[in-house]
């Protein structure tokens, strides 16, 4: 199986796990969303979005859409963290974005 598919599946697993965690909404996460000005239900929306990205990444026909939505999610995270002067927390999102971009490159180069 080509490496872009493996990376897409790893990303799908990441987004699925993170989506479930968001749906559960641990107190620390909900507190962070509240501190950033998001409504109390935002963790649910975020969880649903991440689960949708995971599903899109699993299917070849929708993989690029999933990668695009994952990219937009990373950009939203960047904007939130920079706006609230929490740039020290950007590294995980930068790594995630790089993996998404490498996967997108591999997927488009192979197709």
N, C-alpha and C positions, 0 to 999 in steps of 0.2 A: 504494500500500500504506500503511495507517495507521501512524503513528509508533510506537505501542506494539509493533507487530510488528518494526519495524526495531530498536528498542531491545532487544527480546527476542533477536533474532538476534545483535546485537553482544554481549550478555551471554553467549549461547551460545558465541560464538567465544572470548570471554575465558575462560570456564570450561573449554572444550576445550583451549585452549593451556596454561592453568595446570594442568589435569589431566595432560596429557602431561609437563609439566615435573616435576610431583610424582611421576609414575611413574618417570621417569628418576632422580629423587632426587639432585640435585647435592649435593656435600659440605656446602656452607654451609647448605642447607635441612635436611639430615639432622642437622647439628650443632645447629641451632636447635631442632628437634623434640626431640632428646636433652636439650638444656639445659632445656626446658620439661617434661621428665619423660615424654614419649611414648615408646612402644616403637620399636625399630629399624624395624619394618615399617609404621609409621604413615603414612609418605609414600605407600605403596602404597594404603592405605585412603583417604587424602585424595584421591589421584589418581583412583581409581575413583569416589568420590563426586562429584567435580567433573565427570568425564565424564558421569556419570548426570544431573547437573543440566543439562549442556549439551544432552543428548538430549531431556530433558523440556521444555526451553525451546523447542526447534525445532518441537514439535507443539502445535497449538492446544488439543487436548483435555487435554494434560498441562502446559500452560504455567504455570498457577497453582501446581501442585504443585512445579514447578521453581523458581518464584519463592519459594515457601515454604521449600524446602530451601536455596536460596541465602541467604535471610534467616537461617535457623538456623545456617548455616555462618558468616555474618558475626558473629552473636552469640557463637558459640564462639570465633572469633578475638578478639573484644573481651574475652571472659572470660580467655582465655589471656594476652593482652598486659597487661591490667590486673593480673591475679594476679601476673605476673612483673615488674611495675613497668617495662613497656616501652611506656607510653602514647604516647610520641613516635612510635611506628610505627603509630598508629591511623588516620591520615588516609586512606591508600588504602582501608582497609576501610570507613570512613565514606562515602567517595565511592561505593564499590561498593554499599553498602546503600541510599544515596539513589537510585542509578540503578535498583536493584531495586524500590524502593518507588514511584518514578515510573512505571516500567513496569507494575507491578501496578495502580496507580491507572488508568492509561490503558487497560489491558486490561479491567478490571472496568467502567469507565465506558462503554467502547465496546460491551461485551457485554450 
